[in-house]
Protein backbone atom coordinates (compact mmCIF):
# COMPACT_ATOMS: atom_id res chain seq x y z
CA UNK A 1 0.00 0.00 0.00
CA UNK A 2 2.93 2.34 0.67
CA UNK A 3 3.98 2.02 -2.98
CA UNK A 4 0.51 3.15 -4.03
CA UNK A 5 0.66 6.23 -1.79
CA UNK A 6 4.19 6.98 -3.04
CA UNK A 7 2.91 6.75 -6.62
CA UNK A 8 0.03 9.04 -5.69
CA UNK A 9 2.52 11.56 -4.27
CA UNK A 10 4.48 11.31 -7.53
CA UNK A 11 1.31 12.02 -9.56
CA UNK A 12 0.45 14.93 -7.27
CA UNK A 13 3.96 16.36 -7.65
CA UNK A 14 3.68 16.27 -11.45
CA UNK A 15 0.22 17.84 -11.27
CA UNK A 16 1.68 20.66 -9.16
CA UNK A 17 4.39 21.28 -11.78
CA UNK A 18 1.87 21.34 -14.63
CA UNK A 19 -0.29 23.72 -12.59
CA UNK A 20 2.66 26.07 -12.12
CA UNK A 21 3.37 25.97 -15.86
CA UNK A 22 -0.28 26.80 -16.59
CA UNK A 23 -0.12 29.71 -14.14
CA UNK A 24 3.03 31.04 -15.78
CA UNK A 25 1.34 30.63 -19.17
CA UNK A 26 -1.63 32.66 -17.97
CA UNK A 27 0.63 35.48 -16.81
CA UNK A 28 2.67 35.44 -20.01
CA UNK A 29 -0.38 35.33 -22.27
CA UNK A 30 -2.11 38.12 -20.37
CA UNK A 31 0.97 40.34 -20.54
CA UNK A 32 1.44 39.72 -24.26
CA UNK A 33 -2.25 40.33 -24.90
CA UNK A 34 -2.21 43.64 -22.99
CA UNK A 35 0.82 44.84 -24.95
CA UNK A 36 -0.82 43.62 -28.15
CA UNK A 37 -3.99 45.57 -27.33
CA UNK A 38 -1.92 48.71 -26.82
CA UNK A 39 -0.49 48.17 -30.31
CA UNK A 40 -3.91 47.27 -31.79
CA UNK A 41 -2.97 43.59 -32.24
CA UNK A 42 -4.69 41.59 -29.47
CA UNK A 43 -4.36 37.83 -29.32
CA UNK A 44 -7.46 36.13 -30.68
CA UNK A 45 -9.04 33.92 -28.02
CA UNK A 46 -6.75 35.07 -25.21
CA UNK A 47 -9.63 35.31 -22.72
CA UNK A 48 -10.72 31.79 -23.58
CA UNK A 49 -7.21 30.40 -23.21
CA UNK A 50 -6.74 32.15 -19.86
CA UNK A 51 -10.07 30.76 -18.65
CA UNK A 52 -9.02 27.23 -19.65
CA UNK A 53 -5.61 27.65 -18.03
CA UNK A 54 -7.14 29.01 -14.82
CA UNK A 55 -9.42 25.99 -14.64
CA UNK A 56 -6.37 23.76 -15.06
CA UNK A 57 -4.44 25.66 -12.37
CA UNK A 58 -7.19 25.26 -9.80
CA UNK A 59 -7.94 21.63 -10.61
CA UNK A 60 -4.32 20.48 -10.80
CA UNK A 61 -3.34 22.21 -7.56
CA UNK A 62 -6.27 20.84 -5.53
CA UNK A 63 -4.51 17.63 -4.37
CA UNK A 64 -1.40 19.62 -3.39
CA UNK A 65 -3.48 22.10 -1.41
CA UNK A 66 -5.15 19.22 0.42
CA UNK A 67 -1.87 17.50 1.19
CA UNK A 68 -0.36 20.73 2.53
CA UNK A 69 -3.53 21.50 4.55
CA UNK A 70 -3.99 24.86 2.78
CA UNK A 71 -7.76 24.78 3.14
CA UNK A 72 -9.71 27.34 5.04
CA UNK A 73 -10.63 25.95 8.42
CA UNK A 74 -12.51 27.02 11.51
CA UNK A 75 -9.50 26.64 13.80
CA UNK A 76 -10.75 29.03 16.47
CA UNK A 77 -13.85 26.94 17.06
CA UNK A 78 -12.09 23.58 16.70
CA UNK A 79 -9.44 24.46 19.32
CA UNK A 80 -12.19 24.66 21.93
CA UNK A 81 -12.93 20.95 21.53
CA UNK A 82 -10.94 18.09 23.00
CA UNK A 83 -8.43 16.25 20.80
CA UNK A 84 -10.77 13.27 20.57
CA UNK A 85 -13.68 15.45 19.43
CA UNK A 86 -11.43 17.19 16.90
CA UNK A 87 -10.40 13.80 15.50
CA UNK A 88 -14.01 12.64 15.23
CA UNK A 89 -15.05 15.86 13.48
CA UNK A 90 -12.11 15.54 11.06
CA UNK A 91 -13.01 11.92 10.34
CA UNK A 92 -16.67 12.78 9.67
CA UNK A 93 -15.63 15.70 7.47
CA UNK A 94 -13.23 13.47 5.53
CA UNK A 95 -15.86 10.78 4.97
CA UNK A 96 -18.42 13.32 3.78
CA UNK A 97 -15.84 15.00 1.54
CA UNK A 98 -14.85 11.63 0.09
CA UNK A 99 -18.45 10.79 -0.74
CA UNK A 100 -19.01 14.22 -2.26
CA UNK A 101 -15.88 14.21 -4.42
CA UNK A 102 -16.37 10.63 -5.59
CA UNK A 103 -19.83 11.67 -6.80
CA UNK A 104 -18.38 14.83 -8.39
CA UNK A 105 -15.70 12.74 -10.12
CA UNK A 106 -18.25 10.30 -11.47
CA UNK A 107 -20.65 13.00 -12.65
CA UNK A 108 -17.84 15.02 -14.29
CA UNK A 109 -16.72 11.94 -16.22
CA UNK A 110 -20.30 11.37 -17.40
CA UNK A 111 -20.61 15.03 -18.33
CA UNK A 112 -17.37 14.87 -20.32
CA UNK A 113 -18.69 11.83 -22.20
CA UNK A 114 -21.87 13.74 -23.02
CA UNK A 115 -19.90 16.76 -24.23
CA UNK A 116 -17.73 14.47 -26.35
CA UNK A 117 -20.77 12.82 -27.94
CA UNK A 118 -22.45 16.10 -28.84
CA UNK A 119 -19.20 17.67 -30.01
CA UNK A 120 -19.30 20.72 -27.75
CA UNK A 121 -16.49 23.19 -28.48
CA UNK A 122 -15.41 26.55 -27.09
CA UNK A 123 -16.88 29.67 -28.61
CA UNK A 124 -13.91 31.37 -30.27
CA UNK A 125 -11.18 28.78 -30.72
CA UNK A 126 -13.48 25.80 -31.31
CA UNK A 127 -11.48 23.80 -28.72
CA UNK A 128 -13.25 20.60 -27.56
CA UNK A 129 -14.33 21.33 -23.98
CA UNK A 130 -14.57 17.69 -22.98
CA UNK A 131 -10.77 17.51 -22.65
CA UNK A 132 -10.91 20.04 -19.83
CA UNK A 133 -13.83 18.26 -18.20
CA UNK A 134 -11.96 14.93 -18.32
CA UNK A 135 -8.96 16.67 -16.75
CA UNK A 136 -11.20 18.03 -13.99
CA UNK A 137 -12.61 14.58 -13.39
CA UNK A 138 -9.10 13.11 -13.11
CA UNK A 139 -8.04 15.84 -10.69
CA UNK A 140 -11.08 15.25 -8.50
CA UNK A 141 -10.30 11.52 -8.58
CA UNK A 142 -6.74 12.14 -7.34
CA UNK A 143 -8.12 14.54 -4.74
CA UNK A 144 -10.54 11.82 -3.57
CA UNK A 145 -7.64 9.40 -3.20
CA UNK A 146 -5.83 11.88 -0.94
CA UNK A 147 -8.95 12.18 1.20
CA UNK A 148 -9.08 8.37 1.34
CA UNK A 149 -5.45 8.38 2.46
CA UNK A 150 -6.40 10.70 5.34
CA UNK A 151 -9.14 8.29 6.36
CA UNK A 152 -6.65 5.39 6.36
CA UNK A 153 -4.25 7.47 8.46
CA UNK A 154 -7.08 8.08 10.95
CA UNK A 155 -7.52 4.34 11.45
CA UNK A 156 -3.76 3.77 11.77
CA UNK A 157 -3.61 6.11 14.75
Secondary structure, 3 states (H helix, E strand, C coil): CHHHHHHHHHHHHHHHHHHHHHHHHHHHHHHHHHHHHHCCCCCCCHHHHHHHHHHHHHHHHHHHHHHCCCCCCCHHHHCCCCHHHHHHHHHHHHHHHHHHHHHHHHHHHHHHHHHHHHCCECCCCCCECHHHHHHHHHHHHHHHHHHHHHHHHHHHC
